[in-house]
């Protein structure tokens, strides 16, 4: 599998965020997207996920599912944790597993791996920032997607949780998945850097 971008241009709110951006990411590879604030790191991930329109250029995926769009083959984990506070931790994860199609570990195994199994019956609205992030990341394990798009994935995580996440990402890469992660700090696994230019 290979994800290739050729001469991508992204426009948000009438402003060109980045232009003429090209790269390729192969299966079994993790890429750290770097650049100053406002350079377009988050916009790039949202563009790949199909949440932002490509202004110019082309994005292709070789070796993926020809019946699915690129976005449908991605896990996008952004700044919004995307759960309902009135539902329990287990209910939120069960919903996302059903909605996205499952195929990975069960919700219970995912919660245990992320260290939130003991919170399964707690309404998600009572979670701390780090626990909320771990619940969001648990979707990576319950639903199989070859491409992971992670926006500041270690935000709000303590050091122990960062090590758990590093292990999860390393397992995904070792199984032939690919990762693009926008972050200002190290991810705890070997990565290649994709630097996006200066903010306008």
N, C-alpha and C positions, 0 to 999 in steps of 0.2 A: 504494500500500500504506500502511496505517495501523495501528499497534499502539496499542490503547486500553485503559487500566486505569480501572476505576470502583470506588471505595470498597474498595480491596484491604486485607485484613487478613492478616498473617502471624504465625503462632505457632510458636515453636521451644522445645522442652523445657518446655512449659507456660507460657511467658512470651510476651506479646504484643510482638513486635519492632516492628511499625508497624501503624497502623490508619487506615482511611479515606483511603488514598492513591489519588490519581487523576492521570492524565497521558495525553498522546497523543504519539506519535512518528510522523512521516511519512517516507516513502521519501525518500532524499537528505538525511537529517538525522542528525547525531551529537549525542548527549546525554551530558553528563558528570554522573554520579550522585555527589553529594557529601553529606557529613555526617560527624559524629564517629565514632570507633570504636564499634562496637556498635549503631549506629543502624539497621542493616538493609540496607546497600548490597549486600553479597554475597548476603544472603537474597533480596533482590528479584530479582537476576539468576538465582539458582537457581529461584525461583518461576516466572519467565517461561520458563525452560528446561524446566520440568516436573519438576524434581528435588525441589521442595518443594511441599506441598499448599497450595492457596488456602483459608484459613480462612473468609473472607467476601469478597464482592465478585465482580467479573467481569473477565476479560481476553479481549479479542477482537482478531482480526486481519482487517482488510478488504483484499481484493486479493491474498491469499496463495493457496496451493494448498488447495482445499477438501477434498482427499482426505488431507491430512496435518495432524497436530496442530501447534500453535504451536511446541512444543519440537522437533519434527522439522524445522522450518524455521529453526532457530537453530544457530549455532556458539556453544558455551559454552566459554570459556577461563578456568578458575579458577586457584586457587593450586596445585593438583596438576597436574603436567605430563602425567600419564597416558601413560607409555610403559614398555616393558620394558627394563631395563638390559642384559640379555644379548643383545638384538637390536641390529643396527647402526642408525645414524641412518636410512639408506635403507630398511631393513626395517620399522622402526617407522612411518615415513611411508607406505610402501606398504600396510601393514596398515590404517591409519586411512583411507586413500583408498578401499580396497576396502570396508571396513566401512561407511563413511558414504556411499558411492555415487559418489564422483568428480564429474566434471562441470566441474571447474575446470582450472587449470594442472596439468601433470604434476608428479610429485614432484621430478624433477631441476630443473625451472624454479623451483619453490618454494624448494628448498634454495639455489639460486644467489641468488635475490632476498633471502633472509634471511642470506646470507653463511656458510652451513654446507655448501656443496657439497663442499668439500675434506675434510669430516668424514664423508662418506657411508658409508664402510666401517668406521668406528670404532664399537665397542659404545657404546650410549647411556649406559651406566653410568659412562663415563669423561668425560662432558661436564662443563664448568663450569656454574655456575648460569645465566650469561647464554646459553650455548649451549643448555642445556636449554630455556630460555624461547623461544629462537628456533625450536627444533624444534617446540615446542607451537604456536607461532604459524604455522608453515608449513602447518598443516592449514587455516587460513583460505583459503589459495590453491589447495589441491589439491581441495577439495570446495566446490561452490557452495551457499551458504545466504544468503538475503536479510537475515537478522537476525544481527548479531554482538553477543554479550554478553561483555564483556571485563572481568575483575576484576583491577585493578592491572596492566594489560598491559605497562607499562614497567618493572615490577619486575625487577631484576638486569640490565637492559640498559644498555650504555654509550651515550654520546651519539650516536655514529654509528648504532647499531642503533635508537635511539629515532627518529632522523630517517627511517630506512628504514620503520619501523612507521607513522610519521605519513603517509608517502607511500602505503603500502598502504591505510590507513584512508581517506585522501582519495580514492583510486581507487574504493574500495567505495561511498562516499557518492555520488561523481560518477556511478556506474553505476546509481544508484537504490536501493542498499542502505540499511539503517539500522543505527545503532550505539548501544548503551547501554554506557557504560564507567564502572565504579566506580573512582575514583582521587582521590588527594589533590593531584596535581600536574597541570600542563598536558599536553595530548596532542599539541600541535603542529599542530592544525587547528581551524577554527572549530567551536565547540560551543555548545549551549544547556545551561543548568544545571538539573538536577532535584535539589533539596535535600531530604534526608530528615531528619526532626526529631531531637531530642536522644535520646541513649541513656538507657535507664531506669536 
